[in-house]
Amino acid sequence: MRKGGIILLVLVGLLVLWGVRIYNNLVTKQETVEQAVGDVQAAYQKRADQIPNVAATAKQYSDYESEAYTNIVEARAKATATTIDMSKLDEQQLANYQKIQDELMSTMRANLNVIVERYPDLKANTLYLNLQESIESCENLIANARRAFNDKAKDYNQYLRRFPNNIVAGIGNFEKMPYFQASEDAQNAPDVNELFK
């Protein structure tokens, strides 16, 4: 074999190794994003698991407040039935998932406010106070999980879009990851009077 052929073979080999390295990095970053989606779903699931406690507390105070109980249980069922399909992950899917989770929280808050208005002594009940703390903890966990997902998606997207990584990404059919975004309602300041009812 001639010297030029050996040099060409070495260059092709280096190019292949370079492409494999980029491909493997893309796979690793994609798996990290998928794990972050799982963490977000686990945080939402933890909140959904708290809903039966909320409903039980509401029911404990009033068996005839069945409408509030039913609304909370139905919202929870809808929220837990909705999942994220990583093979079809796009902005619309994340937005739909977020909307359903927001509806669950809104339904829960609205129904609990009605019950608290009718049963003012519930506000001082230790079980209810512990439940409020637990829900707040779940909300913080969800916010942190979404933030971590967005950080990992950003890292992946930046790596994916850089040259020459984008060439390998195109060959390997790697796609940009969407981000969790705030709902449209998040742009409005909360009604403080409503919070203290």
N, C-alpha and C positions, 0 to 999 in steps of 0.2 A: 504494500500500500504506500502510496506517495505521501510526502510530508504535508501537502495541501489538503489531501483527503483526511488525514489524521486531525489536522487543525479544524477542518469543517465538522468532523464527527465530534470533536471535543466541544465546539461551539454549540452544536445542536443538542448535545447532552446537557450542557450548562443551561441552555434555554428551556429544555424540558424540566430540569430540576427547579429552575426559577418558577415556571408555571405551576408545578406541583406544590411548591411552597406557598404561592399565592392562593391556590385552590384550597389547600388545607387550612390556611388562615381564614378564608371566607367561610368554610364549613364550621370552624371553631366559633367564629363570631356569630354565625347564624344560629348555632346551637345555644349560645349564650342568650341571644334574643328570645329564642323559643322557651328557654328556662325562665326568663323574666316574664313572659306571657303566662306561664304556669304559676309564677309567684303572684301575679295580679289576680288570676282566677282563684287561687287559694285564699287570697285576702278577701275577695268578694264572697267566696264560699263560707269563710269564717263568719262574715257578717250575716249571711243567709242562715247559718246555723244558730245565730243569736235570735233570729226572728221568732222561732217558737217560744223562746223565753219571754219576748216582748208580748206575744199574743197570749201566753199563759198568764202573765201579769195583768194584762187588760181583762182577760176572762175572769180571773180571780176576783177582781173588783166588781164585776157586773156580768152575770151570766146572760142577762138580756141585752147586753151591748154586742150582740152577735154580729151586727153589720161591720163594726170595726174589726172584730176578730176575723171575719170572713175576708174583708178587704186585704188585711195584712197577709193572711195565708195565701190568697190568690196571687198577690204581688210577688210573694216569695217563690211560689211555684213557677211563675213566669220567668223570674230572674234566674232560678237554678236550672231551668230547662234550656236557657240560652248559653251557648259555649262559643269559644273562638276556634275556628278551623284553621290551623297553621298552613295547610296546603292552599287555602284561598284567602290568606290574610291580606286585607286592603283597608283603606281608610274608611270605607262605608261599613265594613264589618265591625271595625273597632267603634265607630260612631253608634251603630245600632246596639252593640253590647253595652256601651256606656249609657245610652239613653234608657235602656231597660233597667240597668242598675240604679240610675238616678230616679226612675219612676218608683222603684221599690222603696228607696229611702224617703221620697216625698210622700208616698202612701202611708208609710209607717209613721212619719212625723205628724201628718194631718190627723190620722186616726187616734194617735196617742194624745194629741192636743184636745180633741173632743172628749176623750175619756177623762183627762186631767181636769177639764173645765167642769165636768159633771161630778167628779169625785176629788175635790181639792185636797183631801187628806192623803191622796195618792202621792202628791209631791214630796211628802215627808217620809214616805215608806222606804225603809232601808233597801228592800228588794228593788224597788223602782230606781232609787239613786244608784245602786250598784249596776243596774242594767244600763242606765244612762252613761256611766263611766265606761262600761264594756262596749257600748255602741260607739262612743267617742274614740276609744282605743282602736276599734275596728276601722273607723273612718281614717284615722291616722295611718294605720297599717296599709290601707288601700292607697292613700295618697303617696306614701313612701314607695310602694310597689310600682305604682304607675310612673313615678319619677325615675326609679331604677330602670324600668323598661325603656323609657324614653332615652335615658343615658346610653343604654346598651344599643338601642336602635340607631342612635346618632353615631356611635362609634362604628357600628357595622356599615351604615350608609356612607360615612366618610371614607372608610377603607374601600368600599365597593366602588365609589365614584372616582377615586384617584387613578391617575394614569401611572403605570400600565395595568393596574389591577382591574380596571374596567374592561379591558380586553379579555382577561381570563374569566371575569364575572359574566360577560356576554356569552362566551363559549360554554360556560357551566350553567347558564340560565339562572343566575342569581338575580333576585329582584330587590328593589329598594323596599325597606320596611316602613310601614306607616307609624305614626305616633298617636298616643292617647292625647286627646285634646279636651279642654274644658268645654262643658256644655254651654249652649247659648245663654242659659239662665245664670251662669256663673258671672256674666258680665254685669249683672244687676246687683246692687247692694241689698243685703237682706233687710227685711222689715224688722227692726229691733223690737217694736211693740209686739209683733207676732211671736218672737222668740221668748218673751216673758209671760206669755199667757199660761 
